[in-house]
């Protein structure tokens, strides 16, 4: 029997469970996102004709990029569903879709077996995963923020990034275990690359059953209207512009210091692959633990001071950090530099979800949070690594450092001009507080 009581009737234990279940899909979906990139070296030759390995990897990377282009569509589709039918239904459908995408990759025959159908099926699977990931962010950010008590929204909503980073670490752990203890390189290339996708599909099934019995939020059940249309969203141009500006610097900085950092340590700093993996994994683990602390701090001092701190420190420190890291050959020093960057970025990642949710009224919240965010991430976050590598290949690697700095500086202008959403929250208005 599904328990659909609104969160106003929940005990603290039930509320915490709802928060963990609501954010569980982030772990699964970011696990699948990172697994594709991490294992592409092993499965590229399975999906494309024999020949140049670089061409195979480029083809795999192109399909990876297409997944980003689908995220705005997913944000629109699932945001609309969440605002019209409920957060629980949208979150359940999102994780089920990710399960199907992962399973499809796991079972697709090789190019040698079915020819051109192999890369076509891989493309379809990534399109499905892109749709799912695009729908996950806005809906889960909305759910976590609405499920939290008003005085702890920052703390509870920060678990979105706890599980998001946890997904990256889980994928990295699977890669390390398979590489080091379980399979040879030949076995990974032959069939072992399918294992992490099977794991991903299995995790998605677990998340589906957990989410199936989620509580619906009081904000949604009490709302007098349920909309979720683009026509209504464009009636909030200021809020949409704030989400775009809020996200711009944060998403570029996040992708630079997380998904791109491992390659940076190998290709630019000159570390061995296993050392770079250890540095990155250690920093990400501590970074994950920082999110609730920063979220809780925002409940005490407000969201805006923390965002401004990220904007100021990011603008002043990004170039020195990356320039110093470029010439670092000591693993401990590299860890300290990466960790410093991630501490600064925590000022964005820990609270960006709740800030966006507090901008919009209930009837358009999931779409308002998800769609502008997904478009910004697709244009800037998803292209950060490509821009970095392109500038490096052109002999201007440090231009990328200034590019990241410029994006953060633009967001800083938004932070400085916006009102603090903790004290000016549409969520409180909807609940009559």
C-alpha positions in Angstrom: 0.0 0.0 0.0 1.5 3.3 -1.0 1.6 5.9 1.8 0.8 9.3 0.2 0.5 11.3 3.4 1.8 14.9 2.9 5.1 15.7 4.7 3.3 17.8 7.3 2.3 14.6 9.0 5.7 12.9 8.9 7.9 12.1 11.8 11.6 13.1 11.7 12.6 9.6 10.9 10.1 9.4 8.0 11.2 12.7 6.7 14.9 11.6 6.7 14.0 8.4 4.9 12.0 10.4 2.3 15.0 12.6 1.7 17.3 9.7 1.2 14.9 7.9 -1.1 14.3 11.1 -3.0 18.0 11.6 -3.6 18.8 8.0 -4.3 18.2 8.3 -8.0 21.0 10.9 -8.2 23.5 8.3 -7.1 22.2 5.8 -9.7 22.0 8.3 -12.5 25.4 9.8 -11.9 26.9 6.4 -11.5 25.7 5.5 -15.0 26.8 8.9 -16.3 30.4 8.4 -15.1 30.6 4.7 -15.9 30.1 5.5 -19.6 33.0 7.9 -19.6 35.2 5.7 -17.4 34.8 2.5 -19.4 34.7 4.0 -22.9 38.4 3.0 -23.3 37.3 -0.6 -23.0 34.0 -0.8 -24.9 34.7 1.6 -27.8 36.0 -1.1 -30.1 32.9 -3.2 -29.4 30.5 -0.7 -30.9 32.5 0.6 -33.9 34.4 -0.8 -36.9 38.0 -2.0 -36.4 40.6 0.5 -37.2 41.9 3.7 -35.7 41.4 3.6 -31.9 41.2 7.4 -31.7 38.3 7.4 -34.2 36.5 4.8 -32.1 36.9 6.9 -28.9 35.8 10.0 -30.7 32.7 8.3 -31.9 32.0 7.1 -28.4 32.6 10.6 -27.0 30.2 12.1 -29.6 27.4 9.8 -28.4 28.3 10.7 -24.9 27.8 14.4 -25.8 24.4 13.7 -27.4 23.2 12.6 -23.9 23.8 16.2 -22.7 21.7 17.6 -25.6 18.8 15.5 -24.4 18.9 16.8 -20.9 16.8 19.9 -21.6 14.2 17.8 -23.3 14.1 15.5 -20.2 13.9 18.5 -17.9 10.9 19.8 -19.8 9.1 16.4 -20.0 9.7 15.3 -16.4 9.3 18.9 -15.0 5.9 19.1 -16.7 5.0 15.7 -15.3 6.1 16.6 -11.8 4.2 19.8 -11.7 1.0 18.3 -13.1 0.9 14.8 -11.7 3.2 14.9 -8.7 6.9 14.7 -7.7 6.7 11.0 -6.8 5.4 9.9 -10.2 8.1 11.9 -12.1 11.0 10.6 -9.9 9.8 7.0 -10.2 9.5 7.3 -14.0 12.9 8.9 -14.3 14.9 6.2 -12.5 13.0 3.5 -14.4 14.0 5.1 -17.7 17.7 5.1 -16.6 17.4 1.4 -15.7 16.3 0.7 -19.3 19.1 2.7 -20.8 21.8 1.0 -18.7 20.3 -2.4 -19.4 20.3 -1.7 -23.1 24.0 -0.9 -23.2 24.8 -4.0 -21.1 23.0 -6.4 -23.5 23.7 -4.8 -26.9 25.7 -7.1 -29.2 29.0 -5.9 -30.7 29.5 -4.3 -34.1 31.1 -7.5 -35.3 27.8 -9.3 -34.5 25.1 -6.9 -35.7 27.0 -4.3 -37.6 25.8 -0.7 -37.7 22.9 -1.6 -35.4 25.3 -1.7 -32.5 26.3 2.0 -32.5 22.6 2.9 -33.2 21.5 1.0 -30.1 24.2 2.6 -28.1 23.0 6.0 -29.3 19.4 5.2 -28.4 20.5 4.1 -24.9 22.4 7.3 -24.3 19.4 9.4 -25.5 17.3 7.5 -23.0 19.8 8.2 -20.2 20.1 11.8 -21.2 16.3 12.2 -20.9 16.4 10.5 -17.5 19.2 12.6 -16.2 17.6 15.8 -17.4 14.4 15.0 -15.6 16.1 13.9 -12.4 17.7 17.2 -11.3 14.8 19.6 -11.3 12.3 17.1 -9.9 14.6 15.8 -7.1 15.7 19.3 -6.2 12.0 20.3 -5.9 11.1 17.2 -3.9 14.0 17.5 -1.4 13.3 21.2 -0.9 9.6 20.7 -0.4 10.0 17.7 1.9 12.3 19.6 4.2 11.1 21.7 7.1 11.6 25.4 6.4 14.4 25.8 8.9 16.4 23.0 7.4 15.9 23.2 3.7 19.5 23.9 3.0 20.7 20.9 4.9 18.2 18.4 3.5 18.5 19.6 -0.1 22.3 19.3 0.0 21.9 15.5 -0.1 21.2 15.8 -3.8 24.9 16.5 -4.3 25.9 14.0 -1.6 24.4 11.2 -3.7 25.4 12.8 -7.0 29.1 12.7 -5.9 28.5 9.3 -4.4 27.5 8.1 -7.8 30.8 9.2 -9.2 32.7 7.6 -6.4 30.8 4.3 -6.8 31.6 4.2 -10.5 35.2 5.0 -9.8 35.3 2.2 -7.2 33.9 -0.3 -9.6 36.5 0.7 -12.2 39.3 0.3 -9.6 38.1 -3.0 -8.3 37.6 -4.5 -11.8 41.0 -3.2 -13.1 43.0 -4.2 -10.0 41.5 -7.3 -8.6 39.0 -9.0 -10.9 39.7 -8.9 -14.6 42.6 -8.5 -17.0 42.6 -5.7 -19.6 41.7 -8.3 -22.3 38.7 -9.5 -20.3 37.5 -6.0 -19.7 37.7 -5.2 -23.4 36.1 -8.5 -24.4 33.1 -8.6 -22.0 34.0 -7.1 -18.6 32.9 -3.6 -19.6 29.3 -4.9 -19.5 29.5 -5.5 -15.7 29.2 -1.9 -14.5 26.1 -1.3 -16.7 24.5 -4.4 -15.3 25.2 -3.0 -11.8 23.7 0.3 -12.9 20.5 -1.3 -14.1 20.3 -3.3 -10.9 20.8 -0.1 -8.7 18.1 1.6 -10.8 15.6 -1.2 -10.1 16.3 -0.9 -6.3 15.8 2.9 -6.5 12.5 2.3 -8.5 11.0 0.1 -5.7 12.2 2.6 -3.1 10.7 5.5 -4.9 7.4 3.7 -5.7 6.3 4.2 -2.0 7.5 7.7 -1.6 5.5 10.3 0.3 4.1 13.1 -1.9 5.0 16.6 -0.7 2.6 18.8 1.2 3.4 21.7 -1.1 2.1 19.7 -4.2 -0.9 18.2 -2.5 -2.0 21.6 -1.1 -1.4 23.5 -4.3 -4.6 25.1 -5.8 -3.3 24.6 -9.3 -1.0 22.3 -11.1 0.5 23.7 -14.3 4.0 22.8 -15.6 3.6 24.5 -19.0 6.2 26.5 -20.9 3.6 29.3 -21.3 3.5 29.7 -17.5 7.2 29.4 -17.1 7.9 32.3 -19.5 5.8 34.4 -17.1 8.7 34.2 -14.7 11.5 35.7 -16.8 13.5 37.1 -13.8 13.5 33.7 -12.0 14.5 31.9 -15.2 17.4 34.4 -15.7 18.5 33.9 -12.1 18.7 30.1 -12.5 20.7 30.5 -15.7 23.1 33.0 -14.1 23.3 31.1 -10.9 24.2 27.9 -12.7 26.7 29.2 -15.3 29.8 29.6 -13.1 28.9 26.8 -10.8 28.5 24.1 -13.5 31.7 25.1 -15.3 33.7 25.0 -12.0 32.1 21.8 -10.9 32.9 19.9 -14.1 36.4 21.3 -14.2 37.3 20.1 -10.7 35.4 16.8 -10.8 34.9 15.0 -14.1 37.8 16.8 -16.0 40.3 16.8 -13.1 41.4 13.2 -13.5 42.4 13.9 -17.1 44.0 17.2 -16.1 46.2 15.5 -13.5 47.4 12.9 -16.1 47.7 15.0 -19.3 48.8 18.3 -17.8 50.3 17.7 -14.4 51.9 14.4 -15.5 50.7 12.0 -12.8 50.3 8.3 -13.5 46.7 7.2 -14.1 46.4 5.3 -10.8 47.8 8.2 -8.8 45.4 10.7 -10.5 42.5 8.3 -9.7 43.5 8.1 -6.0 43.9 11.9 -5.7 40.5 12.6 -7.4 38.7 9.9 -5.4 40.0 11.1 -2.1 39.1 14.7 -2.8 35.7 13.8 -4.0 35.0 11.8 -0.8 35.7 14.7 1.5 33.9 17.0 -0.9 30.8 14.8 -0.6 30.9 15.0 3.2 31.1 18.8 3.0 27.8 19.3 1.3 25.5 18.9 4.3 27.7 21.2 6.4 27.5 24.0 3.9 23.8 23.4 3.4 23.2 23.6 7.2 25.3 26.8 7.3 23.0 28.4 4.7 20.0 27.7 7.0 21.7 29.8 9.7 23.3 32.7 7.7 21.3 32.6 4.4 22.0 31.4 0.9 23.3 34.6 -0.6 26.4 35.1 1.6 27.5 31.5 0.7 26.9 32.0 -3.0 28.8 35.3 -2.9 31.7 33.6 -1.1 31.9 31.0 -3.9 31.7 33.7 -6.5 34.5 35.9 -4.9 36.8 33.0 -4.1 36.2 31.3 -7.4 37.0 34.5 -9.3 40.1 35.2 -7.4 41.5 31.7 -6.9 40.7 29.6 -10.0 43.7 30.8 -12.1 46.2 30.5 -9.3 44.9 27.1 -8.3 45.0 25.6 -11.8 48.3 27.3 -12.7 50.0 25.9 -9.6 48.4 22.5 -10.1 49.7 22.4 -13.7 53.3 22.5 -12.4 52.7 20.2 -9.4 54.4 16.8 -9.3 53.8 15.9 -5.7 50.6 13.9 -5.0 49.9 15.5 -1.6 50.3 19.0 -2.9 48.0 18.1 -5.8 45.4 16.8 -3.4 45.5 20.0 -1.4 45.0 22.1 -4.5 42.1 20.0 -5.8 40.5 19.9 -2.4 40.8 23.7 -2.1 39.0 24.1 -5.4 36.2 21.7 -4.3 35.8 23.5 -0.9 35.2 26.7 -2.8 32.8 25.1 -5.2 30.8 23.7 -2.3 29.4 27.2 -1.9 27.5 26.5 -5.1 26.8 22.8 -5.1 25.5 22.4 -1.6 22.7 25.0 -1.9 22.0 25.6 -5.6 19.1 23.2 -5.6 17.3 24.8 -2.7 17.9 28.4 -4.0 16.3 27.5 -7.4 13.4 25.7 -5.7 12.7 28.8 -3.5 12.5 31.0 -6.6 9.3 29.4 -8.1 5.7 28.8 -6.9 4.6 25.2 -6.5 2.7 24.9 -9.8 5.7 25.6 -12.0 8.6 24.7 -9.6 10.0 21.5 -11.0 10.0 22.8 -14.6 11.3 26.2 -13.5 14.2 24.6 -11.6 15.0 21.9 -14.2 14.7 23.4 -17.6 16.9 26.5 -17.4 19.4 24.5 -15.4 19.5 21.7 -18.0 20.0 24.2 -20.9 22.8 25.9 -19.0 24.6 22.7 -18.1 24.3 21.4 -21.7 25.8 24.6 -23.1 28.5 25.2 -20.5 28.9 22.3 -18.1 28.9 19.5 -20.7 31.3 21.4 -22.9 33.8 22.4 -20.2 36.1 19.4 -20.8 35.9 19.8 -24.6 36.8 23.5 -24.3 39.7 22.7 -22.0 41.1 20.0 -24.3 40.6 22.2 -27.4 42.5 25.1 -25.9 45.3 22.8 -24.7 45.7 21.3 -28.2 45.9 24.8 -29.6 48.7 25.6 -27.2 46.7 27.9 -25.0 45.8 25.7 -22.0 45.8 28.7 -19.5 43.0 30.4 -21.5 40.7 27.8 -20.1 41.6 28.9 -16.6 40.4 32.4 -17.5 37.3 31.0 -19.2 36.3 29.3 -15.9 37.1 32.5 -14.0 35.0 34.6 -16.3 32.0 32.2 -16.0 32.2 32.4 -12.2 32.5 36.2 -12.3 29.3 36.5 -14.3 27.5 34.3 -11.8 28.9 36.5 -9.0 27.1 39.5 -10.5 23.9 37.5 -10.2 24.6 36.5 -6.6 25.3 40.1 -5.7 22.0 41.4 -7.3 19.6 38.7 -6.2 17.6 38.6 -3.0 18.3 35.9 -0.4 15.8 33.2 -1.1 15.9 31.9 2.5 14.0 35.0 3.6 12.2 35.6 0.4 11.0 32.1 -0.5 8.0 31.3 -2.7 7.8 28.0 -0.9 6.9 29.8 2.4 4.2 31.8 0.5 2.7 28.7 -0.9 2.5 27.2 2.6 1.1 30.4 4.1 4.2 30.9 6.3 
